């Protein structure tokens, strides 16, 4: 329960501050949101590493991710195993990342997080493969093992 409160507080507070900001140009807004999302992804990566080390089940971790989603601007968490399967998520969608840009033009950009060639991937808002909605995603490499830790926000919710 303490882990849940800490995670929610660290994710919600920066976004609560940001939502009161004055109007910014679209590019500046997206850059600011991206920096917040990097922080949220890093916090999620640390949380998952600690939660799994403490013996939490995937179902328990997913419940916390769902709770954070319900109380913050982050709409999606996609956290993979070392082969790209998102087994931790608040979405309930079964998804596996692929390195093949022809198969996954949007999601494949995060594959370098698994291979260790990148530590952070910031993607501009654009159409995703699973449903053609426009989302902004940011991902970081896992803290404890090779994995993708990704957070996402629908374009409609950016800079409100």
C-alpha angles and dihedrals in degrees: 000000000000090000089053093051093047092049094047093047093049093048100041101042098063092046092047089055092047096051091063094055122115121260114289132190112273095251093048090047093052091047091051092047090049092055091051090047091052088056091049092049091049091050090049090050091052092044093052092047091051094041093052091045088053090053100253114161122238088248091056092047091048090052090055091047089051090050091052090048090054093051103040145042093261106100102180141033120190114182118173141199120239093282097052102262111141101225094157114060141127091221104072088224118133106227136162122193117230130202089219109104090192090060098036112021093173104032098041090071088076095056093093087067087067095047094047095241091117132030097193133026120190115189127192117236112279145135117301127214102238099062111350093249117142112247138165114225134189123184138186133192119261119269097215102030143353106299144122117251107190134175125193140195127188114245089238089064097048116111097355 
